[in-house]
Amino acid sequence: MIGRRVFVLNAGSSSLKYRVVDVDGGPDGDSGLIERVGTAVPNHEVALNLALAEADVSGVVAVGHRIVHGGPVFDSAVVVDDDVERRIEELSALAPLHNPPAVAGIRAARAAFPGVPQVAVFDTAFHATLPPEASTYAIDATVAARHGVRRYGFHGTSYRYVSTRAADLLGRPLEELRLVVLHLGNGASAAALAGGRSVETSMGLTPLEGLVMGTRSGDLDPAVLFHLHRVGGFSFDEVDQLLNRRSGLLGLAGNADMREVLAAARGGSPAAELALAVYTHRIRHYIGAYAAQLGGLDALVFTAGVGEHASEVRARAVERLGFLGIAIDPERNAADTGLPRVVSPEGAPVTVLVVPTDEEAQIAREAIDLVG
């Protein structure tokens, strides 16, 4: 029997991902990805029409939109009206690659689904619980306030979903758990959760800060930007492209795909081996720091594409963390079942988990909770 269904949209700069989610436990409906938006496909309105030609959206009771940046305005999911749409568009200065296509997706969906509630779910909203000492950058406070400069954090929809599933797997209330969650995909971040609330996270004003990623540098001395501008003659747009598009695994190993980097390292590539070492060194740094911020750790959780499937990355990431009670059982770690699972040894002080994320399911759940 078909239950309540939510049409979930994730509009990227050149793509539109969609999925029909049954929030009552029935089988999900159609899903797909429309690519080359802006070239082969003229715009997001045309992309949505192509999606609607492919997907059965009968009985949809809400449309859920993934919005990357809610800035200081949105700290929870909201039903979209003209004012909300305008505010999301105004926040494009904080996410110029992400919010404009999301707004285009909202407009197209509002036109295609008249009378159906549209719900915006924000990646940043989950991190609205960050304490001031974690969200504040030590720059001139007046300048920061004027331009919205603070730590916002991202991947919040994934963290909300994964932390709930982790508590279920542990058989303990989320409210009593201290978790470090590692969302390791092409974009990668870490978060420290106390009782299910975000108290620290690695991405900042934008998704550039923090862990090494597929094409993003993550943490670096801010003076690198000035050095490249003054000494290397780079424009700030060129520095932006370098750090966001040509760094990370791609910059170090020549490939942004962790599977290819691992294969190259096994084949003896020094560049790939260095890339892996830098990647996992940065992860260890954050695990240790966040364990200290939490005052101890109940579980370490890996999720997203790399976190769920790259057993070697998980093993390397926890090397030398035995003093924190963190260890991985090689046999459990090697079993890629695709299911939530424990990969730490029996009786380990800190449980290490692999929990597949499902951001579309979380968006659908938040949408239905809001509209009923």
C-alpha positions in Angstrom: 0.0 0.0 0.0 1.3 3.4 -0.9 1.7 5.8 2.0 2.3 9.5 2.1 4.9 10.5 -0.6 7.3 13.4 -0.8 9.0 14.5 -4.0 12.6 15.4 -2.9 14.6 17.7 -5.1 18.3 18.5 -4.9 19.1 21.2 -7.5 22.8 21.6 -8.2 24.5 24.2 -10.4 24.4 21.8 -13.4 22.1 19.0 -12.3 18.8 18.1 -10.7 18.5 15.0 -8.5 15.1 13.7 -7.6 13.5 10.9 -5.6 9.9 10.0 -4.5 10.1 9.0 -0.9 7.4 7.1 1.0 7.6 8.3 4.5 5.2 5.7 5.9 7.6 2.8 5.2 6.3 1.7 1.8 8.6 1.3 -1.2 10.0 4.5 -2.6 9.0 5.6 -6.0 11.1 6.8 -8.9 14.5 8.5 -8.6 16.9 9.9 -11.0 19.4 12.6 -12.1 19.1 15.2 -14.8 22.5 16.4 -15.8 24.1 19.1 -18.0 21.5 21.7 -16.8 22.5 25.0 -18.4 24.0 23.4 -21.5 22.1 20.4 -23.0 19.2 21.1 -20.7 18.5 24.9 -20.9 17.4 25.5 -17.2 16.1 23.9 -14.0 12.4 24.4 -15.2 13.1 22.2 -18.2 15.1 19.8 -16.0 12.1 19.5 -13.6 9.7 18.8 -16.5 12.1 16.1 -17.7 12.1 14.6 -14.2 8.3 14.8 -14.1 8.1 12.9 -17.4 10.2 10.1 -15.9 8.7 10.0 -12.4 5.3 9.0 -11.1 4.4 11.8 -8.7 0.8 10.9 -8.2 -0.3 11.3 -4.6 2.7 13.5 -3.6 1.7 15.5 -0.5 4.8 17.8 -0.3 7.9 18.7 -2.2 11.2 18.8 -0.2 14.1 20.9 -1.3 17.7 20.5 -0.1 19.1 24.0 0.4 22.8 24.2 1.2 22.9 27.6 3.0 20.4 29.0 5.4 22.8 31.6 6.8 21.8 33.2 10.1 18.1 33.3 9.0 17.0 29.7 9.0 17.6 27.4 11.9 15.0 24.8 10.9 13.0 23.5 7.9 10.4 26.0 6.6 7.4 26.0 4.3 8.3 28.0 1.3 6.3 31.2 0.5 7.4 34.3 -1.5 9.3 35.7 1.5 11.2 32.5 2.2 12.1 32.2 -1.5 13.4 35.8 -1.5 15.5 35.2 1.6 17.1 32.1 0.3 18.0 34.0 -2.9 19.5 36.8 -0.8 21.7 34.3 1.0 23.3 33.4 -2.4 26.2 35.7 -1.4 27.2 33.0 1.1 26.7 30.1 -1.3 26.9 31.4 -4.9 27.3 27.9 -6.4 24.5 26.3 -4.4 21.7 28.6 -3.5 20.9 30.1 -6.9 20.1 26.7 -8.5 18.1 25.7 -5.4 16.0 28.8 -5.8 15.5 27.9 -9.5 14.4 24.5 -8.4 11.9 26.0 -5.9 10.4 28.3 -8.5 10.1 25.4 -11.0 8.5 23.2 -8.4 6.1 25.8 -7.2 4.9 26.3 -10.7 4.6 22.5 -11.4 2.9 21.7 -8.1 0.4 24.4 -7.4 -1.2 23.9 -4.0 1.3 21.3 -2.8 3.4 22.5 0.1 7.0 23.2 -0.7 9.5 22.7 2.2 13.1 24.0 2.3 15.5 21.9 4.4 18.8 23.5 5.1 22.2 21.9 5.5 23.2 24.6 7.9 20.2 24.4 10.2 21.4 21.4 12.1 24.5 23.4 13.3 22.4 26.2 14.7 23.1 24.7 18.1 26.9 25.5 17.8 27.9 27.4 21.0 29.3 30.9 20.4 32.9 29.8 21.1 32.6 27.2 18.2 30.8 29.4 15.7 32.7 32.7 16.2 35.8 33.6 14.2 38.4 35.8 15.9 38.1 38.7 13.5 36.8 42.3 14.1 33.3 41.6 15.5 31.7 44.6 13.7 33.0 43.4 10.3 31.9 39.8 11.1 28.4 40.9 12.0 28.0 43.2 9.0 29.0 40.5 6.5 27.6 37.4 8.2 31.1 35.9 8.8 30.9 33.0 11.2 31.0 29.2 11.2 27.8 27.8 9.8 28.6 24.1 9.1 27.1 21.9 6.4 26.0 18.3 5.7 23.5 18.8 8.5 20.7 16.7 7.0 23.1 13.8 6.8 24.2 14.3 10.4 20.7 14.4 11.7 19.8 11.1 9.9 23.0 9.3 10.7 23.1 10.2 14.4 19.5 8.9 14.8 20.4 5.6 13.1 23.6 5.3 15.1 21.6 5.6 18.4 19.2 2.9 17.1 22.2 0.6 16.3 23.7 1.2 19.7 20.3 0.7 21.5 20.8 3.9 23.5 19.0 7.2 23.6 20.6 9.7 21.3 20.3 12.3 24.1 22.9 10.5 26.2 25.5 9.9 23.4 28.8 11.7 22.6 29.4 11.1 18.9 32.0 12.1 16.3 30.5 11.7 12.9 32.7 11.7 9.7 30.8 12.5 6.5 33.4 11.4 3.9 32.2 11.9 0.4 33.6 14.1 -2.4 32.8 16.8 0.0 33.9 15.8 3.5 33.3 17.1 7.0 33.3 16.1 10.7 31.0 17.0 13.5 30.9 16.5 17.3 27.5 15.8 18.6 26.5 15.9 22.3 23.1 14.4 22.9 22.3 14.7 19.2 23.2 18.4 19.1 26.0 19.8 17.0 28.6 21.4 19.2 31.5 21.6 16.7 31.9 21.0 13.0 34.8 21.3 10.5 33.2 23.3 7.6 32.8 27.0 8.3 31.5 30.0 6.5 31.5 27.9 3.3 32.1 24.2 2.7 35.8 24.8 2.0 37.2 24.6 5.5 38.1 21.5 7.4 38.9 18.0 6.0 40.7 17.3 2.8 38.1 16.6 0.1 37.9 15.4 -3.5 38.7 18.8 -5.0 38.8 21.1 -2.0 41.8 21.9 0.1 40.2 22.0 3.5 42.2 23.8 6.2 45.1 26.0 5.2 46.9 29.2 6.4 44.6 32.1 5.2 47.8 33.9 4.2 48.2 31.4 1.3 45.6 33.4 -0.5 47.5 36.6 -0.1 50.8 34.9 -1.1 49.4 33.5 -4.3 47.8 36.8 -5.1 50.9 38.9 -4.4 53.7 36.6 -5.4 52.0 34.3 -7.9 49.8 36.9 -9.6 46.6 34.9 -9.0 43.4 36.8 -9.1 41.0 36.0 -6.2 38.7 34.2 -8.7 41.7 32.0 -9.7 42.5 31.3 -6.0 38.8 30.4 -5.5 39.0 28.0 -8.4 42.3 26.5 -7.2 41.1 25.8 -3.6 37.6 24.6 -4.5 38.1 22.9 -7.8 41.8 21.9 -8.2 42.9 20.9 -4.7 42.3 18.1 -2.3 42.8 14.6 -3.6 42.8 16.0 -7.2 45.5 18.4 -6.4 47.7 15.9 -4.6 47.1 12.7 -6.6 45.7 13.9 -9.9 42.3 12.2 -9.2 39.4 13.3 -7.0 37.9 9.7 -6.8 39.1 7.9 -3.7 38.7 4.5 -5.4 41.3 5.6 -8.0 43.6 7.1 -5.4 43.5 3.9 -3.3 44.3 1.8 -6.4 47.2 4.1 -7.4 48.6 3.9 -3.9 48.4 0.1 -4.0 50.3 0.3 -7.3 53.1 2.2 -5.7 52.3 5.8 -6.6 54.1 8.1 -4.2 51.7 11.0 -5.0 48.7 8.8 -4.2 50.3 7.5 -1.0 51.0 11.1 0.2 47.4 12.1 -0.7 46.1 9.3 1.5 48.4 10.2 4.3 47.4 13.8 4.3 43.7 12.9 4.0 43.7 10.5 7.0 46.1 12.7 9.0 43.5 15.5 8.9 40.7 13.1 9.9 42.7 11.9 12.9 43.4 15.5 13.9 39.6 16.2 14.0 38.7 13.0 15.8 41.2 13.8 18.6 40.1 17.4 18.9 36.4 16.6 19.0 36.9 13.8 21.6 38.5 16.5 23.7 35.7 18.9 23.1 33.1 16.3 24.1 35.0 15.2 27.1 35.0 11.6 25.9 33.5 9.5 23.2 30.8 6.9 23.0 31.0 6.2 19.3 32.8 7.2 16.1 30.6 7.0 13.0 31.7 6.8 9.3 29.2 7.8 6.6 28.9 8.9 2.9 30.6 7.3 -0.1 34.1 7.1 1.2 33.2 6.6 4.8 30.8 3.8 4.0 32.8 1.8 1.4 36.6 2.6 1.8 37.7 0.2 4.6 41.3 1.2 4.1 40.5 4.8 4.8 38.7 3.9 8.0 41.6 1.7 9.2 44.1 4.4 8.4 42.0 7.1 10.0 42.0 5.5 13.5 45.7 4.5 13.5 47.3 5.5 16.8 44.0 6.4 18.4 44.0 3.3 20.7 44.7 5.6 23.7 41.2 7.0 23.2 39.7 3.5 23.1 39.2 3.6 19.3 40.1 0.5 17.3 38.8 -1.3 14.3 38.4 -5.1 13.8 40.0 -5.9 10.4 37.5 -8.7 9.6 34.4 -6.6 10.5 35.9 -3.6 8.7 36.4 -5.5 5.5 32.8 -6.6 5.2 31.1 -4.1 2.9 27.4 -5.2 3.5 25.9 -1.8 2.7 24.0 -2.0 6.0 24.6 -0.1 9.3 27.2 -2.1 11.2 29.8 -2.2 14.0 33.4 -2.4 12.8 35.1 -2.1 16.2 36.2 -5.1 18.3 33.7 -6.7 20.7 33.8 -4.7 24.0 35.8 -1.8 22.7 35.5 1.3 24.9 34.4 3.4 21.8 32.1 1.8 19.3 33.1 2.4 15.7 30.1 2.3 13.3 29.5 2.5 9.6 26.0 4.0 9.0 24.9 4.7 5.4 23.4 8.1 5.0 20.1 8.9 3.4 19.6 12.6 3.0 16.6 12.3 0.8 14.8 10.3 3.4 15.6 12.8 6.1 14.4 15.7 3.9 11.2 13.9 3.3 10.7 13.2 7.0 11.3 16.8 7.9 8.9 18.0 5.2 6.2 15.7 6.4 6.7 16.6 10.0 6.2 20.2 9.0 3.2 19.9 6.8 1.5 16.9 8.4 
